[in-house]
Amino acid sequence: MPMLEDELQPTERPLGARIIQAVRAFDQLAGGEPGEAKAAPRNAIRELFNATVDEYDPSVLKTIERVVLRPTRAPAEPAFMR
């Protein structure tokens, strides 16, 4: 009898499904709806890491953390403005 997706451990689900699940949860916490309180990105990620171990794949959360919290660079000045 095949297992239902709800019965699978996070790392047993397809990678795409794990990414979408984590990104949606992050977006809901950090993006919210207009007029709702938003969590700071760092706090949103921390909340996802603190969620039930079976809920999110830690390797996916670590990747989201690296992407979201990486330092941003100032845009390069166009050559014609130099």
N, C-alpha and C positions, 0 to 999 in steps of 0.2 A: 504494500500500500504506500503510495507516494506521500511524502510529508507536505503539509501545507506551509506556505511561506511564513506564517506566524509562528510555526514550530521550529523554524530554522534559527541557528545561531547567526549573529550578524555577519560573520566571515563566510558562512555557507550560502548567503544570498548572492545573486548576481551583483558584480561590482557596480554597474550602472544604477541599480536599485538602491544600493547602499549610499552612493554619492547623492542621488536625488533626495533620499530621505534626510540625510544630514544637512544638505544645503537648504531644503525647505524649512527644516526646524530652525536653522541659523537665521534665515531670512525672516521667519515669523518672530523670532526674539529680537533681532537687531533692526529689522526693517519695520515691522508692525504695519498697522493701517494708519492712514492719515488721522491725526488727532490722538493717537494712542501713545503711551509712553514707550520709548525704545530703550533697549539695553545697549550699553556700549559694546562694541564688537568683542573686546577682551572678556567682558562679563558674560556675553552670550555664549562664547566658546567654552568658558569655564563651566557654565550651567550644563552644556551638552556633555562635557566630560564627566560631570557629576551625576548624570542621568543613569538609569539602570544599566548595568554592564551589558545586558542583552539587547539594549535598544539601538546603540550606534556602534559602528566599527571604529575602534580607536585609531587605526591607521588612516581612515578617511578623515576623521576629526583632526588629526595631526597635520594632514595636508591642507585642510581648510584653514587651520590656524596659521600655517606658514604663509599662505597666500594672502589672507586677510590682514595679518599683523606685520607683514614685511614693510620696511621703510619705503616711503614713496620718494621719488626723485622729482625735482623741479623739471618741468618740460624744457627741452633744449631750445635755445634761442634760434629762430630761423636764420639762415645764413644771410639773407638780404637785410637783416636788422643789425648786423655786426658792423 
